[in-house]
Amino acid sequence: MRNIININEGWQFIKDSADPARKEGAVAVNLPHSWNATDGQDGGNDYFRGSCLYVKEIKKADLPEAAKYYIEIQGANSSADLYVGGEKLMHHDGGYSTWRADITEALGEGAEIAIVVDNAPNETVYPQMADFTFYGGLYRDVNIIAVAENHFDLDYYGGKGLAITPKVEGADATVTVDVYTTDLADGQKLVYSIYDKDEKLLLSTETEEKTATFKLEGVHLWHARRDPYLYCCEVEIKAGDEVVDSVCSRFGVRSFEIDPERGFILNGEEYPLHGVSRHQDRLGVGNALTHEHHIEDMDLICEVGANTIRLAHYQHDQFFYDLCDERGMVVWAEIPYISKHLPGARENTISQMKELITQNYNHPSIVVWGLSNEITMNGEDEDLISNHVELNDLCHEMDKTRLTTIACVSMCSIDAKYNKIPDVISYNHYFGWYGGDTSMNGPWFDNFHAKYPNIPIGVSEYGCEALNWHTSNPTQGDYTEEYQAYYHEELIKQLFTRKYIWSTHVWNMFDFGADARAEGGENGQNHKGLVTMDRKYKKDSFYAYKAWLSDEPFVHLAGKRYIDRVEDVTKVTVYSNLPEVELFANGESLGKKTAEDHFFYFDVPNKGETKLVAKAGELTDESVIRKVDEMNQDYVLKEKGAVLNWFDVDAPEGRYSLNDKISDIMQSFRGKLWFIGMGLKIKKMMSGEKSGEKKKAAGFELSEGVMQMMGGFTVLRLTSMMGMMNVSFTKEELLKMNKKLNRIKKPKSLLKK
């Protein structure tokens, strides 16, 4: 009988070593573990990327008696070599999936297991360029699986050896179960059993065939968050009455389609998909999450009211996919084929997709397989197109029940050949943050839908960054919590009211590690999350979504971290999914308001200290504001380790400075000439003319499209962001740049603003 023994405890870790025999420098660690839990999220783009060694002694006497022993590694980022007793048994490329190796002979009566894990840059394993940290480590569970000589397959792409394919047929369903085993011995048979949610046996059959078909009469459908009903299938290898091996998997029965006009349809009903994207890492932990971490993430996603998750940009933990099944999330699952096409990594896209589908086939939550993300950032070529066609065909060959999709970078032409490959597509747009303004989002999708009415279109990423900075006059690119709230209010109203958009996924549910980033005053993170990276604070925008998506009655007073205010009358926002809100200031009612969009705005007199209480039905929320004469500098963006801060910049009235947005500078002819010159200088710096070595961006090279997207940022912000592209400016260079801008007059249209 199969036994699974977890061996997370008691490893020796040696940093910066690819020698499986090395002993010096070892420190004791338990798994899950990442060596980039700190340096991968503190900024500087200098986190350690290389080989590290994990070692553990295994004695056969400590294991259950069995004919075969496999080691199962559920996550080793990004490549790994396995040694047992000094013998190299396996190499694996791909840091986010499960893989196994037969260690029976090498183990003997006991042996040292050594795993060399490597996250160093290369050209053959994805991801290599992206806006997130590639944490190295053995960051998920490691198990020993003890099995009989005849057992369910443990060698094929990390799968369970069990594939369940339900098909709805009216009020009933046909369930086909395929199993994959080693050769069975004479007299051995397979026993298939189907159980309901309460573990009551419904159907069973005994056969020598590796496929069995059942009819579930009066089937109970899996209906996402409304009713995430799960059955269970167990298959046993039996010799007489003895169970030789067994596997089991939960499954759900549902039908779905994605219609270019009606959006997502589940079990014949329109079911609009509005949710979030999720990166798996945490502050001070990296990717080495516990089950409790995963549960907390899911609880927060459920609280905000989401019914769909894009699990970006790689395969996530099986435990989290199980949570998606249980909680009724509709899931987009993808491989880390991202940002830059690597001709030498084509086979890796194929192997990672085979692992993703094989290991996740039985999850009813998953409806689409993601082929790639923003892969045309530097354009498309025939090899890239061919790679996607092969991936798309592979998905349909391996799984005839699900659709394929891609996440297109904003500047990818809607006419691109790349867009015609998958079944459905989505776009990553940041109008109102990186460029343009918020009002451009809805019309862009209307234009796409008008030109390609038969292609289902979704929104795979949109968002903007917010930290603990505050203002009563939020502007694009200021990193304040107030601008992020405004941005998401506008996007919610535009995206959620367009029925044809098949899904929307906020980027991102949580702030996440991106060690190359140096912006917003807290380096090493992408701060587009609705929740902070430590999961301790829900930003105001979290509650804007909760007001639209959650059925749980609530009221939330925005701006709790923005207490000191200089204006005599200040705007206060309240979010609620109840129809009416009343606001009290020091016990005095400021009136009741209704709002169909769930966003309630009040003008509040600001004198002394004011206790605010928002009331909706029987629910209340409260906060405090305080009148001050000067802006509290704790609310003003300050760069961590900045070469130059905005308040150190000379900005004569009527003249440009580093504090002006690129889009405003481009409104002046001389400003355009200056911008072109700056762009050429940056390209030279990236080409390595000074150093002789071409510099690459973390995810992209500087192109005209990328520069246009940056229009919403000030010049100073843009220069600080160049750190992600390995481009830096000295204080003297920035001040010289500012002097040139000071010589250029602003056009009258800008002076009227």
C-alpha positions in Angstrom: 0.0 0.0 0.0 1.2 3.5 -0.9 2.7 5.6 1.9 3.7 9.3 1.6 6.4 10.5 4.0 7.1 14.2 4.3 10.8 15.0 4.7 10.7 18.8 5.1 12.5 18.7 8.5 16.2 18.6 9.1 18.0 19.7 5.9 21.5 21.2 5.7 21.8 24.2 3.4 25.0 25.4 1.8 24.7 28.7 -0.2 26.6 29.3 -3.4 27.6 25.7 -4.1 27.0 23.2 -6.9 29.1 20.5 -5.3 26.9 17.8 -3.9 29.7 16.6 -1.6 30.4 19.9 0.0 30.0 20.1 3.8 31.6 23.4 4.9 29.3 26.3 5.5 26.2 24.3 6.1 23.3 25.7 8.1 20.3 23.8 9.3 17.0 24.6 7.6 13.5 23.2 7.3 11.5 23.3 4.2 9.9 25.2 2.6 12.9 27.4 2.2 14.1 30.2 -0.1 17.5 31.8 -0.1 16.0 35.0 -1.5 13.4 35.6 1.2 15.1 38.9 2.1 17.4 40.0 -0.7 14.8 39.2 -3.4 12.5 42.0 -2.2 14.7 44.7 -0.8 15.6 46.5 -4.1 18.8 46.9 -6.0 18.3 44.0 -8.4 21.1 42.3 -6.7 19.5 39.2 -5.1 21.7 36.1 -5.3 21.1 34.0 -8.4 23.2 30.9 -8.5 23.4 27.3 -7.2 22.8 26.3 -3.6 22.9 22.8 -2.0 20.3 21.0 0.2 21.4 17.8 1.9 19.6 15.3 4.1 20.5 11.8 5.3 17.8 9.1 4.7 17.8 5.7 6.3 15.7 3.0 4.8 14.9 1.6 8.2 13.0 4.8 9.0 10.7 4.3 6.0 7.8 2.0 5.5 8.7 -1.3 3.8 8.1 -1.1 0.1 9.4 -2.4 -3.3 10.0 1.1 -4.7 10.9 4.5 -3.2 10.4 7.8 -5.1 11.4 11.3 -4.0 8.8 13.9 -4.9 9.9 17.5 -5.1 7.0 19.9 -5.4 8.9 23.1 -6.2 12.7 23.7 -6.8 13.3 27.0 -8.5 14.4 27.0 -11.2 16.5 24.1 -12.2 17.8 21.2 -10.0 20.1 18.2 -10.0 19.2 15.3 -7.7 22.0 13.1 -6.2 21.4 10.0 -4.0 24.5 8.4 -2.4 26.7 10.6 -4.6 25.0 9.3 -7.8 23.3 11.8 -10.1 19.8 10.5 -10.8 17.9 13.4 -12.4 18.0 16.9 -13.8 14.8 19.0 -13.9 14.2 22.4 -15.5 11.2 24.4 -14.3 10.8 25.9 -10.9 7.1 25.7 -10.3 5.9 22.1 -10.8 6.2 18.8 -9.2 8.7 16.2 -10.3 9.8 12.8 -9.1 12.6 10.3 -9.3 13.0 6.6 -8.5 15.6 6.4 -5.8 15.2 2.7 -4.8 18.5 1.3 -6.0 20.6 4.4 -5.1 19.1 4.5 -1.6 20.1 1.1 -0.6 19.9 0.8 3.2 20.4 4.5 3.5 22.0 7.3 1.6 22.6 11.1 1.6 20.1 13.0 -0.6 21.7 16.1 -2.2 19.7 18.5 -4.3 21.5 21.3 -6.1 19.0 24.0 -6.9 20.0 26.8 -9.4 18.2 30.1 -10.2 21.1 31.6 -12.2 20.3 33.4 -15.5 20.3 31.2 -18.6 18.7 31.1 -22.1 16.9 27.8 -21.9 14.5 27.8 -18.8 11.6 30.2 -18.3 11.2 32.7 -16.7 14.3 34.9 -17.3 13.0 38.4 -17.8 9.9 39.5 -15.9 8.7 42.1 -13.3 9.0 39.7 -10.3 11.7 38.0 -8.3 12.8 34.5 -9.3 13.2 33.2 -5.7 15.6 30.3 -5.5 15.1 27.4 -3.2 13.3 24.2 -2.2 10.2 26.2 -1.5 7.5 23.6 -1.4 7.1 20.1 0.2 9.5 17.3 -0.5 8.2 13.8 0.1 9.3 10.1 -0.1 6.6 8.0 -1.8 6.8 4.3 -0.9 4.9 2.0 -3.3 4.6 -1.6 -4.4 6.3 -3.0 -7.5 3.0 -2.5 -9.4 1.7 1.0 -8.9 0.1 4.0 -10.5 2.5 5.9 -12.7 4.8 8.3 -10.8 7.1 9.1 -13.7 5.0 10.9 -16.2 5.3 14.7 -15.8 4.6 14.7 -12.0 0.9 13.6 -12.5 -1.3 11.5 -10.2 -1.7 8.7 -12.7 -5.4 9.5 -12.7 -7.4 11.7 -15.2 -11.1 12.4 -14.7 -13.2 13.8 -17.5 -16.8 14.7 -16.7 -19.3 15.6 -19.3 -22.7 17.2 -18.5 -25.6 15.5 -20.4 -28.9 17.2 -19.4 -29.6 16.4 -15.7 -27.0 13.7 -15.7 -23.3 13.4 -16.4 -20.9 10.9 -17.9 -17.6 10.6 -16.1 -14.7 8.9 -17.8 -11.7 7.9 -15.7 -8.4 7.1 -17.2 -5.5 5.6 -15.1 -1.9 5.2 -15.9 0.0 2.3 -14.2 3.1 0.2 -14.5 2.4 -3.3 -15.9 0.0 -5.1 -13.6 0.8 -8.6 -12.3 -1.4 -11.6 -13.2 -4.7 -11.5 -11.2 -4.4 -7.9 -10.3 -7.4 -5.7 -11.1 -8.5 -2.1 -10.9 -11.4 -1.0 -8.7 -12.9 2.3 -9.6 -15.2 4.1 -7.1 -17.1 7.4 -7.1 -18.0 9.1 -3.8 -20.2 12.1 -3.1 -19.2 15.2 -1.1 -20.0 13.3 2.1 -17.8 10.3 1.1 -20.9 8.2 0.5 -20.1 5.5 -2.2 -22.2 6.1 -5.3 -20.8 3.9 -8.0 -18.1 1.2 -8.3 -16.7 -1.2 -10.8 -13.9 -3.8 -11.0 -12.0 -4.3 -14.3 -8.6 -4.9 -15.8 -9.2 -2.0 -18.2 -7.4 1.3 -17.6 -10.5 3.3 -18.5 -13.9 3.2 -16.8 -17.0 5.2 -17.6 -19.8 6.1 -15.1 -23.2 7.7 -15.4 -24.0 10.1 -12.6 -27.8 10.5 -12.6 -29.2 13.7 -11.2 -25.7 15.1 -11.1 -24.9 17.8 -8.6 -23.0 20.5 -10.6 -20.0 22.5 -9.5 -21.3 26.0 -9.8 -18.3 28.1 -8.8 -18.8 30.3 -5.6 -22.5 29.7 -5.6 -22.1 25.9 -5.1 -18.6 24.4 -5.4 -19.8 20.8 -5.1 -17.0 18.2 -5.4 -17.2 14.5 -5.9 -14.2 12.1 -5.3 -12.9 9.3 -7.5 -10.7 6.6 -6.0 -9.0 3.8 -8.0 -7.2 0.9 -6.4 -4.9 -1.8 -7.7 -6.1 -5.0 -5.9 -4.8 -8.5 -5.7 -7.7 -10.4 -4.3 -8.7 -8.5 -1.2 -5.3 -6.8 -0.8 -5.0 -3.2 -1.9 -1.6 -2.9 -3.7 -1.8 0.8 -4.5 -4.5 3.5 -4.7 -4.9 7.0 -5.9 -7.8 9.4 -5.5 -8.8 12.9 -6.7 -11.7 15.2 -6.2 -13.5 16.5 -9.3 -16.4 18.7 -10.2 -18.9 18.4 -12.9 -19.6 21.6 -14.9 -20.0 22.9 -18.4 -18.8 26.3 -19.6 -18.3 28.4 -22.7 -16.9 31.8 -23.4 -19.1 33.8 -25.7 -17.8 36.9 -27.5 -21.0 38.8 -26.7 -22.3 37.2 -23.5 -19.0 36.6 -21.7 -18.4 33.6 -19.5 -21.2 31.1 -19.2 -21.3 28.4 -16.5 -23.7 25.5 -16.6 -25.8 27.4 -19.1 -26.0 30.6 -17.1 -24.2 33.9 -17.7 -21.6 34.2 -14.9 -19.6 37.4 -15.2 -16.0 36.9 -14.1 -14.5 39.6 -12.0 -11.5 38.9 -9.9 -7.8 39.2 -9.3 -4.4 38.0 -10.3 -2.2 36.4 -7.6 1.6 36.2 -7.1 2.4 33.6 -4.4 5.2 35.3 -2.5 5.2 37.1 0.8 7.3 39.7 2.7 10.2 38.0 4.5 9.1 34.6 3.2 9.6 34.7 -0.6 7.9 31.8 -2.3 8.3 29.5 0.7 4.7 29.6 1.8 3.0 27.4 4.4 -0.5 26.0 4.0 -1.7 28.6 6.5 -0.4 31.3 4.2 -2.3 29.9 1.2 -5.5 29.8 3.3 -5.1 33.4 4.4 -4.7 34.4 0.8 -7.8 32.6 -0.3 -9.8 34.0 2.6 -8.8 37.6 1.5 -9.7 36.9 -2.1 -13.1 35.5 -1.0 -13.6 38.5 1.2 -13.1 41.0 -1.6 -15.8 39.1 -3.5 -13.7 37.8 -6.4 -15.0 34.8 -8.3 -12.0 34.3 -10.6 -8.2 34.2 -10.1 -5.5 34.5 -12.7 -2.7 32.4 -11.2 0.3 34.3 -12.5 2.8 33.7 -14.0 3.6 30.1 -13.3 2.2 26.9 -11.8 1.0 27.4 -8.2 1.0 25.0 -5.3 -1.4 22.1 -5.6 -2.8 23.0 -2.2 -3.9 26.4 -3.6 -5.5 24.8 -6.7 -7.4 22.5 -4.2 -8.6 25.7 -2.4 -9.8 27.1 -5.7 -11.9 24.0 -6.2 -13.3 24.1 -2.7 -14.1 27.8 -2.7 -15.5 27.9 -6.2 -12.9 30.1 -8.0 -12.8 30.1 -11.8 -9.1 29.9 -12.6 -6.7 30.9 -15.4 -3.6 28.7 -15.1 -0.4 29.5 -17.0 3.2 28.7 -17.6 6.0 31.3 -17.1 6.5 31.9 -20.9 6.9 35.6 -20.3 8.2 39.0 -21.6 10.9 37.7 -23.9 10.9 34.8 -26.4 14.0 32.7 -26.0 14.6 30.5 -29.0 16.7 28.1 -27.0 13.9 27.6 -24.4 11.2 26.2 -26.7 11.4 22.7 -25.3 11.1 24.1 -21.8 7.7 25.8 -22.7 6.5 22.4 -23.9 7.7 20.5 -20.8 6.3 23.1 -18.4 2.9 23.0 -20.2 2.8 19.2 -20.1 3.5 19.4 -16.4 0.9 22.1 -15.8 -1.9 20.2 -17.6 -0.9 16.7 -16.4 -0.8 17.8 -12.8 -3.9 20.0 -12.8 -6.2 18.2 -15.2 -8.7 17.2 -12.5 -9.3 20.6 -11.1 -12.8 21.9 -12.0 -11.8 25.4 -11.1 -9.4 25.7 -14.1 -11.1 26.7 -17.4 -8.3 28.2 -19.5 -4.6 27.3 -20.0 -2.5 30.5 -20.5 0.1 30.1 -23.2 2.2 33.2 -22.5 2.3 36.7 -21.0 3.4 39.9 -22.7 5.7 37.8 -24.9 5.5 40.2 -27.8 7.1 43.1 -25.8 9.9 43.2 -28.4 7.7 42.2 -31.4 6.7 38.9 -32.9 8.8 36.7 -35.2 8.1 33.4 -36.9 9.8 31.3 -34.2 7.6 33.0 -31.5 4.5 32.3 -33.6 5.5 28.7 -34.3 6.2 28.1 -30.6 2.7 29.4 -29.7 1.0 27.3 -32.4 2.8 24.2 -31.0 1.8 25.1 -27.4 -1.8 25.7 -28.5 -2.0 22.4 -30.3 -0.5 20.6 -27.4 -3.1 22.0 -25.0 -5.9 20.9 -27.2 -4.4 17.5 -27.7 -3.9 16.9 -24.0 -7.1 18.5 -22.9 -10.2 18.6 -25.1 -12.4 20.2 -22.4 -10.7 23.5 -21.8 -9.8 26.6 -23.8 -6.5 28.4 -24.4 -5.7 32.1 -23.8 -2.9 34.7 -23.8 -2.2 37.9 -21.9 -1.2 40.5 -24.5 1.1 43.5 -23.7 -0.8 46.8 -24.1 1.1 47.9 -27.2 0.6 44.6 -29.1 -1.4 45.4 -32.2 -5.0 44.0 -32.1 -4.2 42.8 -35.7 -1.2 40.8 -34.6 -0.9 37.2 -35.9 -0.2 36.2 -32.3 -3.7 37.2 -31.2 -5.3 34.7 -33.6 -3.7 31.6 -32.1 -5.6 30.9 -28.9 -9.3 30.3 -28.4 -9.8 33.6 -26.3 -7.5 36.5 -25.5 -7.0 39.1 -22.9 -5.0 42.4 -22.7 -2.8 43.9 -20.0 -3.7 47.6 -20.0 -2.6 50.4 -17.6 -4.2 53.5 -19.1 -4.3 55.9 -16.3 -1.1 54.7 -14.7 1.8 54.1 -17.2 0.2 56.2 -19.9 -3.0 57.8 -21.2 -5.8 58.2 -18.7 -8.4 56.1 -17.0 -11.1 57.1 -19.5 -9.3 55.3 -22.3 -9.8 51.7 -21.0 -13.5 51.1 -21.9 -13.3 52.7 -25.4 -10.2 50.6 -26.2 -12.1 47.4 -25.6 -15.1 48.7 -27.5 -12.9 49.3 -30.5 -11.4 45.8 -30.3 -14.9 44.3 -29.9 -16.2 46.3 -32.9 -13.3 45.1 -35.2 -13.2 41.5 -33.9 -16.7 40.7 -32.7 -16.1 37.0 -32.8 -13.0 37.0 -30.6 -13.8 36.8 -26.8 -11.7 39.6 -25.2 -10.8 40.0 -21.5 -8.7 42.1 -19.2 -5.8 40.1 -17.8 -4.1 43.0 -16.0 -4.9 46.5 -14.9 -3.9 48.4 -11.8 -1.8 51.1 -10.3 0.6 51.4 -7.3 -0.2 52.7 -3.9 1.8 53.0 -0.7 1.2 54.9 2.6 1.3 58.3 0.8 -1.7 60.6 0.9 -3.2 63.6 -0.8 -6.5 65.4 -1.3 -5.6 66.0 -4.9 -4.6 62.6 -6.3 -2.8 62.6 -9.6 -1.6 59.9 -11.9 1.8 58.5 -10.9 1.8 59.9 -7.3 1.7 56.5 -5.6 -1.0 57.6 -3.1 -3.7 55.4 -1.7 -6.2 58.0 -2.9 -5.1 57.9 -6.5 -5.2 54.1 -6.5 -8.8 54.2 -5.1 -9.8 56.8 -7.8 -8.2 54.7 -10.5 -10.1 51.5 -9.5 -13.4 53.3 -9.1 -13.1 54.4 -12.7 -12.0 51.0 -14.0 -14.7 49.2 -12.1 -17.4 51.4 -13.7 -15.9 50.9 -17.2 -15.0 47.2 -17.2 -17.8 45.7 -15.1 -20.5 47.2 -17.2 -19.3 45.8 -20.5 -21.0 42.4 -20.7 -18.9 41.1 -23.6 -15.6 41.3 -21.6 -15.2 37.6 -20.6 -13.1 38.2 -17.5 -11.3 41.0 -15.6 -8.3 40.4 -13.4 -6.9 43.2 -11.2 -3.1 43.3 -11.1 -2.6 42.4 -8.3 -4.3 41.1 -5.3 -1.1 41.4 -3.2 2.0 43.6 -3.4 4.8 41.3 -4.5 8.6 41.1 -4.8 10.3 42.7 -7.8 13.8 43.3 -6.7 14.7 45.4 -9.7 12.0 48.0 -8.9 13.0 51.3 -7.3 9.9 53.4 -7.1 7.2 54.5 -4.7 9.6 54.9 -1.8 9.8 51.2 -1.0 12.3 49.5 -3.3 12.1 45.9 -4.3 8.3 45.6 -4.6 5.5 46.0 -7.1 2.9 47.9 -5.1 -0.2 47.4 -7.3 -1.7 45.1 -4.8 -5.1 45.7 -3.1 -3.4 44.3 0.0 0.1 44.9 1.3 2.8 42.2 0.8 2.6 41.2 4.5 -1.2 40.8 4.2 -1.6 43.2 7.1 -3.3 46.1 5.4 -6.2 46.2 3.0 -5.9 49.4 0.9 -9.0 51.4 0.2 -9.3 50.1 -3.3 -9.8 46.6 -1.8 -13.1 47.9 -0.4 -14.1 49.5 -3.7 -14.1 46.0 -5.2 -15.8 44.5 -2.1 -18.7 47.0 -2.6 -19.3 45.7 -6.2 -18.5 42.0 -5.7 -19.3 40.9 -2.2 -22.7 39.8 -0.9 -21.5 40.3 2.7 -23.0 43.6 3.9 -20.3 46.1 5.0 -19.5 49.8 5.2 -15.9 51.2 4.9 -14.7 54.7 5.5 -11.8 55.4 3.2 -8.7 57.4 4.1 -8.1 56.0 7.6 -4.3 56.5 7.2 -4.9 60.1 5.9 -5.6 62.0 9.2 -3.9 65.4 8.9 -5.5 67.6 6.2 -4.9 71.2 5.3 -8.1 72.2 3.5 -11.1 73.7 5.2 -13.5 71.3 3.5 -12.3 67.8 2.7 -13.7 65.1 0.5 -14.4 61.8 2.3 -15.3 58.6 0.5 -17.3 55.7 1.8 -17.7 52.3 0.2 -20.6 50.0 0.9 -22.7 47.4 -0.9 -25.8 48.7 1.0 -28.1 51.2 -0.8 -27.7 54.2 1.6 -25.0 55.6 3.8 -25.2 58.3 6.4 -22.1 60.2 7.6 -21.7 61.7 11.1 -19.0 64.3 12.0 -18.5 64.5 15.8 -22.0 63.1 16.2 -23.7 65.5 13.8 -25.2 64.1 10.6 -23.9 65.3 7.3 -26.8 63.7 5.5 -27.7 60.5 3.8 -26.6 59.5 0.3 -27.5 56.8 -2.2 -25.1 55.6 -4.9 -25.8 53.1 -7.6 -22.1 52.7 -8.1 -21.5 51.9 -4.4 -19.2 54.9 -4.0 -20.5 57.6 -1.6 -18.8 61.0 -1.5 -19.2 63.6 1.3 -17.8 67.1 1.7 -16.8 67.4 5.4 -15.9 70.6 7.3 -12.4 70.2 8.6 -11.9 72.0 11.9 -9.9 70.8 14.8 -10.2 67.0 15.3 -13.2 65.3 13.8 -14.5 61.8 14.5 -16.2 60.4 11.5 -18.8 57.6 11.6 -20.3 56.1 8.5 -23.5 54.2 9.0 -25.2 51.8 6.5 -28.1 49.9 7.9 -27.0 48.5 11.3 -23.3 48.6 10.3 -20.8 51.4 11.1 -17.2 52.3 10.5 -15.2 55.2 11.9 -12.1 57.3 11.4 -10.5 60.6 12.4 -9.4 63.6 10.5 -7.5 66.6 11.9 -7.1 70.2 10.6 -3.4 71.2 10.2 -1.8 74.3 8.7 0.9 72.5 6.6 0.9 69.2 4.8 2.2 66.4 7.0 5.5 65.4 5.4 4.9 61.8 6.4 2.3 61.6 3.7 4.6 62.9 1.0 6.4 60.5 -1.3 10.1 60.1 -0.4 12.4 57.8 -2.4 14.4 55.2 -0.5 18.0 55.9 -1.4 16.9 58.3 -4.1 19.6 60.2 -6.0 17.3 63.2 -6.1 13.8 63.8 -4.6 11.1 65.8 -6.2 11.3 68.6 -3.6 15.0 69.2 -4.5 14.1 70.0 -8.1 14.1 73.6 -9.3 10.7 74.1 -11.0 10.3 77.8 -12.2 6.7 78.8 -12.9 5.8 78.4 -16.6 8.9 76.2 -17.3 9.4 72.5 -17.5 11.3 70.5 -14.9 12.0 66.9 -13.9 8.7 67.0 -12.0 6.6 67.3 -15.2 5.0 64.3 -16.9 6.4 63.0 -20.1 3.0 63.4 -21.8 3.0 67.2 -20.8 6.5 67.7 -22.1 5.6 66.1 -25.4 3.0 68.9 -25.9 5.9 71.3 -26.6 7.9 71.1 -29.8 11.1 71.8 -27.9 10.0 69.3 -25.3 9.6 66.6 -27.9 13.1 67.3 -29.1 14.4 67.1 -25.6 12.5 63.8 -25.0 13.9 62.3 -28.2 17.4 63.2 -27.1 16.8 61.7 -23.7 15.5 58.5 -25.3 18.6 58.2 -27.5 20.8 58.7 -24.5 19.0 55.9 -22.5 19.3 53.6 -25.5 23.0 54.3 -25.7 23.4 53.5 -22.0 21.4 50.3 -22.4 23.5 49.3 -25.4 26.5 49.4 -23.2 28.5 51.9 -25.3 30.3 53.0 -22.2 30.9 49.6 -20.7 31.1 47.5 -23.8 28.4 45.2 -22.6 24.8 45.4 -23.7 22.4 45.9 -20.8 19.0 44.2 -20.8 15.9 45.4 -19.1 14.2 43.3 -16.5 11.5 42.1 -18.8 11.9 44.3 -21.9 14.2 46.5 -24.0 13.4 50.2 -24.3 11.1 50.6 -27.3 8.9 53.4 -28.7 5.9 51.6 -27.4 7.3 51.2 -23.9 8.3 54.9 -23.8 4.8 55.9 -24.8 3.4 53.9 -22.0 5.5 55.9 -19.6 3.7 59.2 -20.5 1.9 59.3 -17.2 5.1 59.5 -15.2 7.2 62.5 -14.4 10.7 62.6 -15.8 12.1 62.0 -12.3 9.9 59.0 -11.8 10.9 57.6 -15.2 14.6 58.0 -14.5 14.2 56.2 -11.2 12.3 53.4 -12.9 15.3 53.0 -15.3 16.9 51.0 -12.5 14.7 48.1 -13.7 16.6 48.4 -17.0 20.0 48.5 -15.3 20.3 52.2 -16.2 21.2 54.8 -13.5 21.7 58.5 -13.4 23.9 60.5 -11.0 22.6 63.5 -9.1 24.8 65.8 -11.3 23.3 64.2 -14.5 19.7 64.7 -13.2 20.4 68.4 -12.3 21.9 69.0 -15.7 18.9 67.4 -17.3 16.6 69.7 -15.1 18.5 72.8 -16.2 17.8 72.0 -19.9 14.1 71.5 -19.1 14.0 74.8 -17.2 14.8 76.6 -20.4 11.7 75.3 -22.2 8.5 77.2 -21.8 5.3 75.3 -21.2 2.5 75.9 -23.8 -0.5 78.1 -22.7 -2.7 75.0 -22.6 -0.8 73.6 -19.7 -0.5 76.9 -17.9 -4.4 77.0 -17.7 -4.5 73.7 -15.8 
